[in-house]
């Protein structure tokens, strides 16, 4: 029995499913999850000592790679001064200033401890600001696990939703309207029917939780125009895309100005940190200035702030995103070429440091098209790459991530390994 298997058996005795976040359990792909012991640059080592080239990067935060020495040193120095104070620090003021400077749509920002906290708080704030209850989200977009967001579509796309998780009250879910991602016409119809009830629209500007889905420009424009016309708050969830797809995040890349934005992952440099912010008149409704309550004992934690400041300073260096984007495209182009060489139905696309791979002829544009992908083919591909020492997200419905630490040799080795797998796939067809 391997050390990974031993740990998984132990974990299941006292941790539900043996994991502290569901996708880690490998239920989607089968097999035993990897228990990692250390990481350095683009590499991770599991409990059995096996090394992998990592394309998960802690689900996106590690844009500089694992254990970047500048970030580690910043955390060590902060830890030596104290782990937590539950009181203001100069570091959180500096981080707020940096975020407001980097994100033109944000005039004020509040730090929290996770992306879920950020989106949950932004929705509460939007409801408090507008005095309305209803919100619009999109099928396949994930915004954390707060009750208002664990909702599936109703019997028709213009009816309010039903709970998608046990424990979510139906009378809460009924305030959430679930529409198709990238469908501008549905947005127009929803606002025509419910415009005076809608507090906010929340969207992943690049969907990353049903694999990587690029937005249509007309979809984002309709969202902005309709929110402005009807007095609703547009919330752009940049927890995953923030500083991942470009220095201006997705809102800069696509030229959309939200009323509120949420951030996480990269802004914490691998430490637990989230943020939400936006227009001053909205943010001033938050306690202690206004009636919308939000609080957190570890908000603005000095270790997380130190890691975030160090990371944001490094990614602002000239040429950083051009290099990161080129590496990610090199990976996707190489995988597509390798699949075509062996006649395997496969596609891929890259946006900044994020990528999606699909066992489908072309990249999907919405949830229904994602579900057309060959999940069994992905699972076989995943395990073959894992055996060869390459770690992808253990699900066909998650985006992948390249870091600045990945070198051309790492990318090319991955493509070579994939080519051998595609050849085996072709032989079985």
Helices and strands as residue ranges (DSSP letters): H 3-14, G 16-18, G 22-25, E 36-40, E 43-46, E 51-54, H 69-81, H 90-102, E 108-112, H 115-130, E 134-138, G 147-149, E 151-152, E 162-163, H 170-173, E 176-179, H 184-194, E 198-203, H 217-230, E 233-238, H 249-254, E 260-263, G 265-268, E 274-278, H 280-283, H 302-315, H 320-341, E 347-351, E 354-358, H 367-370, H 375-388, E 390-391, E 400-401, H 408-428
